[in-house]
């Protein structure tokens, strides 16, 4: 790897990568790229935009990286991409166009980054569920990522009340950390230095909570945050989640009826 200085982590994507939202147990909802950058000791440059589809990344976000950077020709230690959620949830989903734009973005990252990390899409996505389109997109994502030598972090099984909001799309504050944990673990396994405490298998939460303890040698962003819960706060959180989930489920049922 070239020893010249790099500018850190370069990220593209949608609202999941942009981050922002409600606190969870007092933990700020920051992008998984922010937690990843902190764990790896890197600066973060994030061009993600809420609601973006892959065409928006290939167009507006790459243009922003070229035009709104003090160092447009700089190289980065790590490029990060998580995209496709809004594509597969759209009625005009076009898998061929998705593949073309995805390769445009990954080519850009490959030209400017020493490493690339790419995330797949959770299968249990949205209400109504996005369905079979998700796996079509994931197959495309993995093939394109493989062609540029990217690290692939599989989020197919990412689900659960602690890590996802009631819409089954957006991560909670702890969900963003859970994504970062998987990314940091994968990168540490490939030799990237991690500048936070490390946990061994068996430490941390039960894997069934979707906040798994990382394997030996991996990094762990949770030491970057502290939080406490009480029985009252947990009950309040559960009631709020149940209310919001009921609204999402009712809306989903109405949409399914309208589609018949």
C-alpha positions as CSV (number, residue, x, y, z in Angstrom):
1,X,0.0,0.0,0.0
2,X,1.3,3.5,-0.9
3,X,2.7,5.3,2.1
4,X,1.5,8.8,1.0
5,X,-1.1,10.4,3.3
6,X,-4.8,9.6,2.6
7,X,-7.8,11.6,3.5
8,X,-9.6,8.8,5.4
9,X,-13.0,7.4,4.7
10,X,-15.0,8.4,1.6
11,X,-18.7,7.4,1.8
12,X,-21.7,7.5,-0.6
13,X,-25.2,6.3,-0.1
14,X,-28.7,7.2,1.1
15,X,-30.2,8.2,4.5
16,X,-28.8,5.0,6.2
17,X,-25.3,6.2,5.4
18,X,-26.2,9.9,5.9
19,X,-27.4,9.2,9.4
20,X,-29.3,11.4,11.8
21,X,-32.5,10.8,13.8
22,X,-33.7,10.1,17.3
23,X,-31.6,9.3,20.3
24,X,-31.7,5.7,21.6
25,X,-30.9,5.4,25.3
26,X,-29.1,8.7,25.0
27,X,-26.9,7.5,22.1
28,X,-26.9,9.8,19.1
29,X,-28.0,8.4,15.8
30,X,-24.9,8.8,13.7
31,X,-24.0,7.1,10.4
32,X,-22.4,3.7,10.5
33,X,-19.6,5.3,8.5
34,X,-19.0,7.8,11.4
35,X,-18.6,4.9,13.9
36,X,-16.4,3.0,11.5
37,X,-14.2,6.0,10.9
38,X,-13.8,6.6,14.6
39,X,-12.9,2.9,15.2
40,X,-10.3,3.0,12.4
41,X,-8.8,6.3,13.3
42,X,-9.9,8.0,10.0
43,X,-11.4,11.2,9.0
44,X,-14.8,11.0,7.3
45,X,-16.0,12.6,4.1
46,X,-19.6,11.7,3.5
47,X,-21.6,12.6,0.4
48,X,-24.6,10.4,1.2
49,X,-28.1,12.1,0.7
50,X,-31.5,11.0,2.1
51,X,-33.7,9.2,-0.4
52,X,-30.8,8.6,-2.8
53,X,-30.9,5.8,-5.4
54,X,-27.9,4.4,-7.1
55,X,-28.4,6.8,-10.1
56,X,-28.2,9.7,-7.7
57,X,-24.9,8.4,-6.4
58,X,-23.5,7.9,-9.9
59,X,-24.7,11.4,-10.8
60,X,-25.0,14.0,-8.1
61,X,-22.9,12.4,-5.4
62,X,-19.9,11.7,-7.6
63,X,-20.2,15.2,-9.0
64,X,-20.2,16.6,-5.5
65,X,-17.1,14.6,-4.7
66,X,-15.4,16.2,-7.7
67,X,-16.7,19.7,-7.4
68,X,-17.1,20.3,-3.6
69,X,-13.8,19.0,-2.3
70,X,-10.8,21.0,-1.5
71,X,-8.7,18.1,-2.8
72,X,-10.8,16.6,-5.6
73,X,-7.9,14.4,-6.8
74,X,-7.0,13.1,-3.4
75,X,-6.8,9.4,-2.5
76,X,-8.6,7.8,0.5
77,X,-7.8,4.9,2.9
78,X,-11.2,3.5,2.5
79,X,-14.3,3.9,0.3
80,X,-17.7,2.9,1.6
81,X,-21.0,2.3,-0.2
82,X,-24.4,1.1,1.0
83,X,-27.1,1.7,-1.7
84,X,-30.1,0.0,-3.2
85,X,-32.7,0.3,-0.4
86,X,-34.6,3.0,-2.2
87,X,-34.1,1.3,-5.6
88,X,-35.7,-2.0,-4.7
89,X,-38.6,-0.3,-2.9
90,X,-39.5,1.8,-6.0
91,X,-42.2,0.6,-8.4
92,X,-39.9,1.5,-11.4
93,X,-37.0,-0.7,-10.2
94,X,-34.7,-1.5,-13.1
95,X,-32.1,-4.1,-12.3
96,X,-30.1,-3.5,-15.5
97,X,-29.8,0.2,-14.9
98,X,-29.0,-0.5,-11.3
99,X,-26.1,-2.7,-12.3
100,X,-24.7,-0.1,-14.7
101,X,-24.8,2.8,-12.2
102,X,-23.4,0.6,-9.4
103,X,-20.4,-0.3,-11.4
104,X,-19.9,3.4,-12.2
105,X,-19.7,4.2,-8.5
106,X,-17.5,1.3,-7.6
107,X,-15.1,2.2,-10.5
108,X,-14.8,5.7,-9.0
109,X,-14.1,4.3,-5.6
110,X,-11.6,1.8,-6.9
111,X,-9.6,4.6,-8.6
112,X,-9.4,6.7,-5.5
113,X,-9.4,4.4,-2.5
114,X,-6.9,1.9,-1.1
115,X,-9.7,-0.3,0.1
116,X,-13.5,-0.5,-0.5
117,X,-16.3,-1.9,1.7
118,X,-19.7,-2.6,0.2
119,X,-22.8,-3.6,2.2
120,X,-25.7,-5.7,1.0
121,X,-29.4,-5.0,1.7
122,X,-31.4,-6.6,4.5
123,X,-33.9,-9.2,3.1
124,X,-36.7,-8.2,5.6
125,X,-36.9,-4.7,4.1
126,X,-39.8,-2.3,4.4
127,X,-43.5,-2.7,4.9
128,X,-44.9,-3.9,2.6
129,X,-41.7,-5.9,2.1
130,X,-39.6,-5.2,-1.0
131,X,-39.6,-8.9,-1.7
132,X,-37.6,-10.8,-4.3
133,X,-36.1,-7.6,-5.7
134,X,-33.8,-7.4,-2.7
135,X,-31.9,-10.6,-3.5
136,X,-31.7,-9.6,-7.2
137,X,-30.0,-6.4,-6.1
138,X,-27.8,-8.2,-3.6
139,X,-26.5,-10.6,-6.2
140,X,-25.6,-7.6,-8.4
141,X,-24.0,-5.8,-5.5
142,X,-21.8,-8.8,-4.6
143,X,-20.7,-9.4,-8.2
144,X,-19.8,-5.8,-8.8
145,X,-18.0,-5.6,-5.4
146,X,-16.0,-8.7,-6.2
147,X,-14.9,-7.3,-9.5
148,X,-13.2,-4.4,-7.8
149,X,-11.8,-6.4,-4.9
150,X,-14.1,-4.8,-2.3
151,X,-14.8,-6.2,1.1
152,X,-18.5,-7.3,1.3
153,X,-20.4,-7.0,4.5
154,X,-23.6,-9.1,4.3
155,X,-26.6,-7.5,6.0
156,X,-29.2,-10.0,4.6
157,X,-30.1,-11.1,8.1
158,X,-30.0,-7.7,9.7
159,X,-33.4,-7.2,11.5
160,X,-34.9,-6.7,15.0
161,X,-36.5,-4.2,17.2
162,X,-33.3,-3.0,18.8
163,X,-31.5,-2.3,15.5
164,X,-34.3,-1.2,13.1
165,X,-37.0,1.4,13.4
166,X,-40.6,0.4,13.0
167,X,-40.5,1.0,9.2
168,X,-38.0,-1.9,8.9
169,X,-35.8,0.3,6.8
170,X,-33.8,2.7,8.9
171,X,-31.4,1.6,11.6
172,X,-31.8,2.9,15.2
173,X,-28.8,4.5,16.9
174,X,-27.6,1.1,18.2
175,X,-28.4,-0.3,14.8
176,X,-26.0,2.0,13.1
177,X,-23.4,0.9,15.7
178,X,-24.2,-2.8,14.9
179,X,-23.6,-2.2,11.2
180,X,-20.3,-0.5,12.0
181,X,-19.3,-3.5,14.2
182,X,-19.7,-5.8,11.2
183,X,-17.8,-3.5,8.9
184,X,-14.9,-3.0,11.4
185,X,-14.8,-6.7,12.1
186,X,-14.5,-7.5,8.4
187,X,-11.8,-4.9,7.8
188,X,-9.8,-5.9,10.9
189,X,-9.9,-9.4,9.6
190,X,-8.2,-8.1,6.4
191,X,-5.5,-6.3,8.3
192,X,-6.8,-2.8,8.8
193,X,-5.6,-1.3,12.2
194,X,-8.4,-0.7,14.7
195,X,-7.9,1.9,17.4
196,X,-10.5,0.9,20.0
197,X,-10.7,-1.9,22.6
198,X,-11.3,-5.3,21.2
199,X,-13.7,-8.0,22.5
200,X,-13.5,-11.7,22.3
201,X,-16.2,-14.1,21.4
202,X,-18.7,-14.3,24.2
203,X,-18.4,-10.6,25.3
204,X,-21.2,-8.2,24.6
205,X,-24.7,-9.0,23.6
206,X,-26.3,-12.3,22.6
207,X,-25.9,-12.7,18.8
208,X,-29.7,-13.2,18.6
209,X,-30.1,-9.5,19.5
210,X,-28.4,-8.5,16.2
211,X,-25.7,-6.8,18.3
212,X,-23.2,-9.7,18.2
213,X,-19.9,-9.8,19.9
214,X,-17.2,-9.7,17.3
215,X,-14.8,-12.5,16.8
216,X,-11.3,-12.5,18.4
217,X,-9.2,-9.8,16.7
218,X,-12.0,-7.7,15.5
219,X,-12.8,-4.1,16.5
220,X,-15.9,-3.1,18.5
221,X,-17.4,0.4,18.2
222,X,-19.6,0.1,21.3
223,X,-16.7,1.0,23.6
224,X,-17.1,4.5,22.0
225,X,-20.5,5.0,23.7
226,X,-22.0,4.5,27.2
227,X,-25.6,4.3,28.0
228,X,-27.9,3.1,30.8
229,X,-31.5,2.0,30.7
230,X,-34.2,1.8,33.4
231,X,-37.4,-0.4,33.5
232,X,-39.5,2.7,33.0
233,X,-37.5,3.9,30.0
234,X,-37.6,0.4,28.4
235,X,-41.3,0.2,28.9
236,X,-41.8,3.6,27.4
237,X,-39.6,2.7,24.4
238,X,-41.5,-0.6,23.9
239,X,-44.9,1.2,23.9
240,X,-43.6,3.8,21.5
241,X,-42.3,1.2,19.2
242,X,-45.5,-0.8,19.4
243,X,-47.6,2.2,18.5
244,X,-45.4,3.2,15.6
245,X,-45.1,-0.4,14.3
246,X,-48.9,-0.6,14.4
247,X,-49.2,2.5,12.2
248,X,-46.7,1.1,9.7
249,X,-48.5,-2.3,9.6
250,X,-51.9,-0.6,9.1
251,X,-50.5,1.4,6.2
252,X,-48.9,-1.7,4.7
253,X,-52.2,-3.5,4.9
254,X,-54.0,-0.7,3.1
255,X,-51.4,-0.6,0.3
256,X,-51.7,-4.4,-0.2
257,X,-55.5,-4.1,-0.5
258,X,-55.2,-1.3,-3.0
259,X,-52.8,-3.4,-5.1
260,X,-55.4,-6.2,-5.4
